[in-house]
Amino acid sequence: MPYLFFCLLLLICTDCVAVSTYEVSLDESLQHVDVRICFAPNDALRPADLHVDGDARAAISRLRWNEQQLDSVRQLRRLRVVDTAGNCLDYRAQLQTTGRRWFADNTDYRLTSSKDWLLAPAHGQSALIRFHLPPGMAVSAPWPPAESEAAELAEDWMLLGQTPPSWSNNVVFGRFQVQPLTLGNNTLRVAILPSSPTLTLAQVRPWLEASALAVMRVHGTLPQPDPQVLIMPADGQNDAMPFARVMRGGGIGLQFFVDPNSSAQAFAQDWKPTHEFSHLLFPYISRSDAWLSEGLASYYQNILRARDGRLSETDAWEKLLAGFERGRRDRKRNVTLTEEASGMRHSRSFMRVYWSGAAMMFLADTRLRELSGGQQSLDTALAGLASCCMRLGEVWRANAIMRKLDEFTDYSVFTDIYRQYAHSDQFPHVQAQLRDLGIVERHGRVRLDDSAPAAKLRHALLQFNQSTTAVLQ
Ligand SMILES: [Zn+2]
């Protein structure tokens, strides 16, 4: 509980604060922020440790150390923190508009990446940040809230330094509200950016809640609490949600681009929110092993929607099988899955990567349930992982995750599947498993056979664990 620790220090001993603080004041016209960083003498963080990103260098002006002007950020290296009061660095940063895909500029808010304006602490060097905002304005940021029972001191503080400062994120300033949506032990910090027509929390809540709850029912909680959720207007061109993603700079942020003209039904039917929330069941996985993170999300986007009734059993299997087929068609001879995942953005071989990973998760889930007589599953393996391995800022390789999942389940199912397929050009062999489960496909249509030897296991795959469901009611 690192957040609690820092806040208690603030509370108990205001003269000997052991944590450095960032106070950020927003300009009403959304053009700039004024930042004051005060270094605690007995904290490890020093001005020389601050990360200056390339884009921030051009955005920063009025740099001062204890009210003395500095000529450039290069001088940060020479600043010494002393035992007396002061030790504060001030600067102004222009807020750049990020030229991102899907982003519609709007005078009511400004979308930034914090590395463009924040001289952030290094990974592992914690500091607290809070914002001073003009009336009617808000900030949406991914940094975890600093928790404390001492509400008046902890209020509004967030914790920096949990991830490498070069990781991208979304920090948005402007005329909107950040609305808490509490589900079980988690609180989604939801910001709906202004759009025409306006979207309200009541409108987005059904799909947001259904998707988050389906993922929470895997083992009772989202492993990383209080994620930032950004709902951003976009021209969907007949797609209710043209794009969505998870970003991990500073903390967990989910970003959903939505067409505000779309119907409630179109949002309810979209698979992307369930896919994105499913990503939170893993820590950050190296991009060269994207088949694992995308595989889990692609498998669960269908399995979980069938478990809560948003998809029929037949529809869920049809969608999974159609995905496997797309993945199989996208396969290239002599290119391994890991090689394909490493170059995925360049080669556009998303289908092979996503659906090979999904097929591996399907194989692992069914084999584990078979071997353990239903005692272990992908869900129980992920519950184990959540108890040990979710630290923000850590990057995991797939082989290490698969070893962990085996440790928690006492079988070698995950490493066996990893060895068989991660460095192979074969699409995972799912046919025998599908046949045993009674999933019969003909011309893209699925028929379910209840007389198949593992038909019961097929039913179990589409059931939530009752104990985790009870926790959330
Ligand atoms: Zn994904």
Boltz pocket constraint, residues with backbone or C-beta under 6 A from the ligand:
constraints:
  - pocket:
      binder: B
      contacts: [[A, 275], [A, 276], [A, 279], [A, 293], [A, 294], [A, 297]]
      max_distance: 6.0
